[in-house]
Amino acid sequence: MDMNWENDTSGPLNREQQIEEDGLKALMRATAPVEPHEAVWSHMLAQVEQRLQSSRAQPTTSRWPWLAGGAAAAAVLLGAWLLQSFRSTPVLDEPFPVATAAEIEILSVNGADTHTLVVGNPPVEGALELLGPGDVTLFSVEAAPDEMVPEIRFHGPNSPMIWAHLDHENE
Amino acid sequence: MAVMTAPLAMSSDELLLAAWAKGDRDALDELFKRYRSVAYRVAYRLLGNEADALDAVQEGFVKALTHLSGFQGRSSFKTWLLRVVSNASLDLGRQRGRREAVSLDAFGQKERETVEPPVLPDPAARLERADLRQQLQQALAKLPEAQRRTFVLHAEADLSYREVADVLGISIGTVMSRLYYARQKLRSFLTPE
Protein backbone atom coordinates (compact mmCIF):
# COMPACT_ATOMS: atom_id res chain seq x y z
CA MET A 1 0.00 0.00 0.00
CA ASP A 2 1.38 3.37 -0.96
CA MET A 3 1.81 5.45 2.19
CA ASN A 4 2.94 8.57 0.33
CA TRP A 5 -0.61 9.90 0.24
CA GLU A 6 0.29 13.48 1.08
CA ASN A 7 1.27 14.15 -2.52
CA ASP A 8 -1.13 11.63 -3.96
CA THR A 9 -4.37 13.09 -5.20
CA SER A 10 -6.29 10.02 -4.21
CA GLY A 11 -5.36 10.11 -0.54
CA PRO A 12 -6.11 7.46 2.03
CA LEU A 13 -9.72 6.85 0.99
CA ASN A 14 -11.51 3.57 1.31
CA ARG A 15 -12.89 1.95 -1.77
CA GLU A 16 -16.36 3.38 -1.43
CA GLN A 17 -15.07 6.88 -0.85
CA GLN A 18 -12.70 6.57 -3.78
CA ILE A 19 -15.53 5.52 -6.06
CA GLU A 20 -17.57 8.45 -4.84
CA GLU A 21 -14.74 10.88 -5.40
CA ASP A 22 -14.03 9.48 -8.84
CA GLY A 23 -17.68 9.91 -9.70
CA LEU A 24 -17.71 13.51 -8.57
CA LYS A 25 -14.56 14.28 -10.50
CA ALA A 26 -16.06 12.68 -13.58
CA LEU A 27 -19.14 14.82 -13.11
CA MET A 28 -16.96 17.91 -12.82
CA ARG A 29 -15.19 17.02 -16.06
CA ALA A 30 -18.45 16.28 -17.84
CA THR A 31 -19.92 19.60 -16.77
CA ALA A 32 -16.83 21.74 -17.18
CA PRO A 33 -17.70 25.34 -18.06
CA VAL A 34 -17.47 26.16 -21.72
CA GLU A 35 -14.09 27.62 -22.55
CA PRO A 36 -14.27 31.27 -23.56
CA HIS A 37 -13.34 32.16 -27.12
CA GLU A 38 -9.76 32.95 -27.94
CA ALA A 39 -10.72 36.56 -28.60
CA VAL A 40 -11.90 36.84 -25.01
CA TRP A 41 -8.55 35.55 -23.76
CA SER A 42 -6.62 37.89 -26.02
CA HIS A 43 -8.60 40.84 -24.73
CA MET A 44 -8.04 39.76 -21.14
CA LEU A 45 -4.31 39.34 -21.68
CA ALA A 46 -4.12 42.84 -23.10
CA GLN A 47 -5.95 44.16 -20.04
CA VAL A 48 -3.61 42.28 -17.71
CA GLU A 49 -0.55 43.63 -19.51
CA GLN A 50 -1.87 47.16 -19.38
CA ARG A 51 -2.58 46.97 -15.67
CA LEU A 52 0.80 45.44 -14.94
CA GLN A 53 2.54 48.15 -16.91
CA SER A 54 0.57 50.80 -15.07
CA SER A 55 1.53 49.37 -11.69
CA ARG A 56 5.18 49.24 -12.78
CA ALA A 57 5.08 52.81 -14.10
CA GLN A 58 3.87 54.30 -10.83
CA PRO A 59 6.82 55.97 -9.10
CA THR A 60 7.72 54.46 -5.80
CA THR A 61 7.58 57.21 -3.23
CA SER A 62 7.70 57.07 0.49
CA ARG A 63 4.28 56.82 2.03
CA TRP A 64 5.28 58.32 5.34
CA PRO A 65 5.02 62.01 4.39
CA TRP A 66 1.55 61.37 3.00
CA LEU A 67 0.50 59.47 6.09
CA ALA A 68 1.77 62.21 8.37
CA GLY A 69 0.03 64.89 6.36
CA GLY A 70 -3.18 62.92 6.31
CA ALA A 71 -3.06 62.39 10.05
CA ALA A 72 -2.49 66.11 10.65
CA ALA A 73 -5.40 67.05 8.40
CA ALA A 74 -7.65 64.55 10.14
CA ALA A 75 -6.66 65.98 13.55
CA VAL A 76 -7.49 69.51 12.42
CA LEU A 77 -10.85 68.42 11.07
CA LEU A 78 -11.65 66.51 14.24
CA GLY A 79 -10.77 69.50 16.41
CA ALA A 80 -12.91 71.82 14.32
CA TRP A 81 -15.83 69.44 14.51
CA LEU A 82 -15.53 69.03 18.27
CA LEU A 83 -15.33 72.79 18.75
CA GLN A 84 -18.41 73.31 16.67
CA SER A 85 -20.26 70.59 18.57
CA PHE A 86 -19.64 72.33 21.91
CA ARG A 87 -20.71 75.71 20.61
CA SER A 88 -23.78 74.58 18.73
CA THR A 89 -27.21 75.21 20.22
CA PRO A 90 -28.94 72.19 21.62
CA VAL A 91 -31.36 70.54 19.31
CA LEU A 92 -34.94 70.76 20.43
CA ASP A 93 -36.35 67.53 21.67
CA GLU A 94 -38.13 65.73 18.94
CA PRO A 95 -40.22 62.65 19.12
CA PHE A 96 -38.07 59.57 18.79
CA PRO A 97 -39.58 57.43 16.04
CA VAL A 98 -39.80 53.94 17.50
CA ALA A 99 -42.31 52.78 14.92
CA THR A 100 -43.66 53.98 11.63
CA ALA A 101 -47.31 54.27 10.71
CA ALA A 102 -47.00 51.20 8.49
CA GLU A 103 -45.85 49.14 11.46
CA ILE A 104 -48.84 50.08 13.61
CA GLU A 105 -52.25 48.46 13.41
CA ILE A 106 -54.89 50.33 15.38
CA LEU A 107 -57.38 47.83 16.76
CA SER A 108 -59.69 50.24 18.53
CA VAL A 109 -59.70 53.75 19.91
CA ASN A 110 -62.32 55.79 21.63
CA GLY A 111 -63.61 58.56 19.49
CA ALA A 112 -62.71 61.13 22.10
CA ASP A 113 -59.12 59.93 22.09
CA THR A 114 -58.38 60.08 18.38
CA HIS A 115 -56.64 63.39 18.82
CA THR A 116 -54.03 61.68 20.98
CA LEU A 117 -52.79 59.45 18.20
CA VAL A 118 -49.16 60.29 17.34
CA VAL A 119 -48.70 57.65 14.70
CA GLY A 120 -51.11 55.99 12.35
CA ASN A 121 -54.47 57.12 11.15
CA PRO A 122 -57.80 56.20 12.70
CA PRO A 123 -59.97 54.11 10.43
CA VAL A 124 -62.60 56.82 10.34
CA GLU A 125 -62.00 60.51 10.34
CA GLY A 126 -64.72 62.51 12.01
CA ALA A 127 -68.25 61.26 12.66
CA LEU A 128 -69.17 57.83 11.38
CA GLU A 129 -72.47 58.15 9.57
CA LEU A 130 -74.32 54.89 9.58
CA LEU A 131 -77.54 56.18 8.11
CA GLY A 132 -78.43 59.43 6.50
CA PRO A 133 -81.62 61.46 6.66
CA GLY A 134 -84.42 59.71 4.83
CA ASP A 135 -82.80 56.30 5.25
CA VAL A 136 -84.96 55.48 8.33
CA THR A 137 -88.65 54.67 8.49
CA LEU A 138 -89.94 54.47 12.07
CA PHE A 139 -92.60 51.82 12.68
CA SER A 140 -92.66 51.52 16.49
CA VAL A 141 -90.64 52.36 19.59
CA GLU A 142 -90.27 50.07 22.59
CA ALA A 143 -88.46 50.44 25.88
CA ALA A 144 -85.01 48.92 26.23
CA PRO A 145 -84.41 46.16 28.80
CA ASP A 146 -83.33 48.83 31.29
CA GLU A 147 -86.69 50.58 30.61
CA MET A 148 -85.02 53.34 28.71
CA VAL A 149 -87.27 54.75 26.01
CA PRO A 150 -85.44 56.77 23.38
CA GLU A 151 -86.64 60.18 22.46
CA ILE A 152 -87.91 60.43 18.92
CA ARG A 153 -87.72 63.73 17.14
CA PHE A 154 -89.84 63.90 14.02
CA HIS A 155 -89.17 67.47 13.10
CA GLY A 156 -86.06 69.17 11.97
CA PRO A 157 -83.64 68.73 9.09
CA ASN A 158 -82.24 65.41 10.32
CA SER A 159 -85.49 63.74 11.35
CA PRO A 160 -86.37 61.28 12.47
CA MET A 161 -83.75 61.40 15.16
CA ILE A 162 -83.60 58.57 17.66
CA TRP A 163 -81.95 59.88 20.79
CA ALA A 164 -81.11 57.40 23.53
CA HIS A 165 -80.50 59.38 26.69
CA LEU A 166 -77.57 58.35 28.82
CA ASP A 167 -78.06 57.84 32.55
CA HIS A 168 -76.37 61.07 33.58
CA GLU A 169 -78.51 63.05 31.19
CA ASN A 170 -81.63 61.90 33.05
CA GLU A 171 -80.34 63.09 36.38
CA MET B 1 7.47 41.29 -31.48
CA ALA B 2 9.36 38.13 -30.63
CA VAL B 3 7.86 34.90 -31.88
CA MET B 4 7.13 32.33 -29.25
CA THR B 5 9.49 29.44 -29.76
CA ALA B 6 9.48 25.92 -28.49
CA PRO B 7 12.02 26.57 -25.73
CA LEU B 8 9.71 29.16 -24.19
CA ALA B 9 6.82 26.72 -24.15
CA MET B 10 9.01 24.17 -22.49
CA SER B 11 10.43 26.57 -19.93
CA SER B 12 9.59 26.21 -16.29
CA ASP B 13 7.33 28.71 -14.61
CA GLU B 14 10.30 30.16 -12.73
CA LEU B 15 12.19 30.81 -15.94
CA LEU B 16 9.14 32.42 -17.49
CA LEU B 17 8.67 34.66 -14.46
CA ALA B 18 12.30 35.67 -14.60
CA ALA B 19 12.01 36.41 -18.31
CA TRP B 20 8.87 38.43 -17.76
CA ALA B 21 10.53 40.41 -14.99
CA LYS B 22 13.11 41.42 -17.59
CA GLY B 23 10.37 42.61 -19.91
CA ASP B 24 9.72 39.55 -22.05
CA ARG B 25 6.05 39.82 -22.99
CA ASP B 26 6.03 36.41 -24.64
CA ALA B 27 6.90 34.89 -21.29
CA LEU B 28 3.78 36.47 -19.82
CA ASP B 29 1.79 35.21 -22.76
CA GLU B 30 3.00 31.67 -22.14
CA LEU B 31 2.25 31.82 -18.42
CA PHE B 32 -1.21 33.15 -19.19
CA LYS B 33 -1.92 30.39 -21.69
CA ARG B 34 -0.75 27.70 -19.29
CA TYR B 35 -3.03 28.62 -16.43
CA ARG B 36 -5.91 30.65 -17.78
CA SER B 37 -8.17 27.62 -18.24
CA VAL B 38 -7.70 26.09 -14.82
CA ALA B 39 -7.99 29.54 -13.23
CA TYR B 40 -11.21 30.11 -15.14
CA ARG B 41 -12.68 26.74 -14.17
CA VAL B 42 -11.91 27.35 -10.50
CA ALA B 43 -13.38 30.84 -10.62
CA TYR B 44 -16.42 29.60 -12.48
CA ARG B 45 -17.09 26.89 -9.93
CA LEU B 46 -16.81 29.39 -7.11
CA LEU B 47 -18.86 32.14 -8.72
CA GLY B 48 -21.29 30.24 -10.92
CA ASN B 49 -21.26 32.49 -13.95
CA GLU B 50 -18.95 33.31 -16.83
CA ALA B 51 -18.78 37.08 -16.49
CA ASP B 52 -17.74 37.10 -12.85
CA ALA B 53 -15.33 34.24 -13.43
CA LEU B 54 -13.53 36.17 -16.17
CA ASP B 55 -13.30 39.22 -13.93
CA ALA B 56 -11.85 37.11 -11.14
CA VAL B 57 -9.31 35.51 -13.48
CA GLN B 58 -8.11 38.88 -14.73
CA GLU B 59 -7.92 40.25 -11.21
CA GLY B 60 -6.12 37.10 -10.08
CA PHE B 61 -3.44 37.29 -12.75
CA VAL B 62 -2.78 40.95 -12.10
CA LYS B 63 -2.52 40.48 -8.35
CA ALA B 64 -0.49 37.29 -8.58
CA LEU B 65 2.07 38.93 -10.83
CA THR B 66 2.08 42.22 -8.96
CA HIS B 67 2.67 40.61 -5.58
CA LEU B 68 5.20 37.98 -6.49
CA SER B 69 7.02 38.75 -3.26
CA GLY B 70 4.24 36.84 -1.53
CA PHE B 71 5.09 33.84 -3.68
CA GLN B 72 8.88 33.83 -3.49
CA GLY B 73 9.10 30.30 -4.84
CA ARG B 74 7.77 28.69 -1.67
CA SER B 75 5.20 26.85 -3.72
CA SER B 76 4.53 26.47 -7.41
CA PHE B 77 3.30 29.40 -9.45
CA LYS B 78 0.16 27.39 -10.19
CA THR B 79 -0.78 27.08 -6.53
CA TRP B 80 0.12 30.73 -5.93
CA LEU B 81 -2.02 31.83 -8.83
CA LEU B 82 -4.96 29.65 -7.80
CA ARG B 83 -4.72 30.99 -4.28
CA VAL B 84 -5.00 34.54 -5.57
CA VAL B 85 -7.72 33.65 -8.08
CA SER B 86 -9.82 31.84 -5.48
CA ASN B 87 -9.41 34.77 -3.09
CA ALA B 88 -10.44 37.17 -5.83
CA SER B 89 -13.41 34.94 -6.66
CA LEU B 90 -14.65 34.86 -3.10
CA ASP B 91 -14.17 38.61 -2.70
CA LEU B 92 -16.09 39.20 -5.91
CA GLY B 93 -18.78 36.79 -4.83
CA ARG B 94 -19.28 38.65 -1.57
CA GLN B 95 -19.38 41.99 -3.32
CA ARG B 96 -21.78 41.02 -6.02
CA GLY B 97 -23.68 38.29 -4.31
CA ARG B 98 -23.48 34.80 -5.74
CA ARG B 99 -25.68 34.61 -8.73
CA GLU B 100 -27.61 31.56 -9.71
CA ALA B 101 -25.91 29.24 -12.11
CA VAL B 102 -26.17 30.79 -15.54
CA SER B 103 -29.58 29.86 -16.84
CA LEU B 104 -28.45 31.15 -20.19
CA ASP B 105 -26.34 28.04 -20.56
CA ALA B 106 -29.43 25.88 -20.46
CA PHE B 107 -30.83 27.68 -23.48
CA GLY B 108 -27.57 27.77 -25.40
CA GLN B 109 -27.26 31.56 -25.25
CA LYS B 110 -23.94 33.07 -24.28
CA GLU B 111 -22.89 36.50 -23.16
CA ARG B 112 -19.74 36.08 -25.14
CA GLU B 113 -18.96 33.89 -28.06
CA THR B 114 -17.84 30.53 -26.77
CA VAL B 115 -16.79 27.32 -28.34
CA GLU B 116 -18.74 24.14 -27.73
CA PRO B 117 -16.65 21.04 -27.31
CA PRO B 118 -16.67 19.03 -30.54
CA VAL B 119 -17.61 15.85 -28.73
CA LEU B 120 -21.16 17.10 -28.18
CA PRO B 121 -22.57 18.16 -31.53
CA ASP B 122 -26.06 17.00 -30.61
CA PRO B 123 -28.14 19.91 -29.28
CA ALA B 124 -29.97 17.56 -26.92
CA ALA B 125 -26.67 16.40 -25.47
CA ARG B 126 -25.50 19.97 -25.04
CA LEU B 127 -28.74 20.83 -23.26
CA GLU B 128 -28.39 17.85 -20.97
CA ARG B 129 -24.83 18.81 -20.17
CA ALA B 130 -25.86 22.37 -19.45
CA ASP B 131 -28.61 21.12 -17.17
CA LEU B 132 -26.17 18.87 -15.32
CA ARG B 133 -23.75 21.76 -14.97
CA GLN B 134 -26.47 23.90 -13.49
CA GLN B 135 -27.42 21.17 -11.01
CA LEU B 136 -23.82 20.78 -9.95
CA GLN B 137 -23.39 24.54 -9.59
CA GLN B 138 -26.47 24.72 -7.43
CA ALA B 139 -25.17 21.87 -5.29
CA LEU B 140 -21.77 23.56 -4.96
CA ALA B 141 -23.47 26.80 -4.00
CA LYS B 142 -25.06 25.05 -1.03
CA LEU B 143 -21.70 24.06 0.41
CA PRO B 144 -20.11 26.24 3.06
CA GLU B 145 -17.54 28.53 1.51
CA ALA B 146 -14.53 26.73 2.98
CA GLN B 147 -15.72 23.32 1.82
CA ARG B 148 -16.65 24.60 -1.61
CA ARG B 149 -13.27 26.21 -2.09
CA THR B 150 -11.41 23.12 -0.90
CA PHE B 151 -13.45 20.80 -3.10
CA VAL B 152 -13.11 22.96 -6.20
CA LEU B 153 -9.34 23.25 -5.84
CA HIS B 154 -9.05 19.49 -5.44
CA ALA B 155 -11.65 18.23 -7.90
CA GLU B 156 -11.56 20.95 -10.55
CA ALA B 157 -7.95 22.12 -10.43
CA ASP B 158 -6.73 18.60 -9.61
CA LEU B 159 -4.50 19.79 -6.80
CA SER B 160 -3.17 17.28 -4.34
CA TYR B 161 -3.99 17.44 -0.67
CA ARG B 162 -0.68 19.12 0.02
CA GLU B 163 -1.15 21.63 -2.76
CA VAL B 164 -4.64 22.48 -1.55
CA ALA B 165 -3.25 22.88 1.96
CA ASP B 166 -0.58 25.24 0.62
CA VAL B 167 -3.13 27.28 -1.31
CA LEU B 168 -5.46 27.65 1.63
CA GLY B 169 -2.86 27.83 4.37
CA ILE B 170 -4.38 24.94 6.29
CA SER B 171 -3.26 21.50 7.37
CA ILE B 172 -3.66 18.41 5.23
CA GLY B 173 -5.94 16.97 7.86
CA THR B 174 -8.26 19.94 7.52
CA VAL B 175 -8.23 19.49 3.75
CA MET B 176 -9.26 15.87 4.13
CA SER B 177 -11.96 16.73 6.62
CA ARG B 178 -13.45 19.43 4.41
CA LEU B 179 -13.38 17.15 1.38
CA TYR B 180 -15.09 14.40 3.31
CA TYR B 181 -17.95 16.64 4.36
CA ALA B 182 -18.14 18.24 0.93
CA ARG B 183 -18.53 14.85 -0.72
CA GLN B 184 -21.19 13.87 1.79
CA LYS B 185 -23.20 17.01 1.16
CA LEU B 186 -22.82 16.88 -2.61
CA ARG B 187 -23.99 13.30 -2.64
CA SER B 188 -27.12 14.26 -0.72
CA PHE B 189 -27.75 17.33 -2.89
CA LEU B 190 -27.30 15.47 -6.16
CA THR B 191 -29.13 12.29 -5.27
CA PRO B 192 -32.63 12.33 -6.75
CA GLU B 193 -35.37 12.17 -4.11
Interface residues (C-beta under 8 A of the other chain):
Chain A: W5 E6 N7 D8 T9 G11 P12 Q17 E20 E21 L24 K25 L27 M28 A30 T31 A32 P33 V34 E35 P36 H37 A39 V40 W41 M44 L45 Q47 V48 E49 R51 L52 S55
Chain B: R25 L28 D29 F32 K33 R36 S37 Y40 R41 Y44 R45 E50 A53 L54 V57 Q58 F61 V62 L65 T66 D105 K110 R112 E113 T114 V115 E116 P117 R129 L132 R133 L136 H154 A155 E156 D158 L159 S160 Y161 R162 I172 M176 L179 Y180 R183 L186 R187 L190
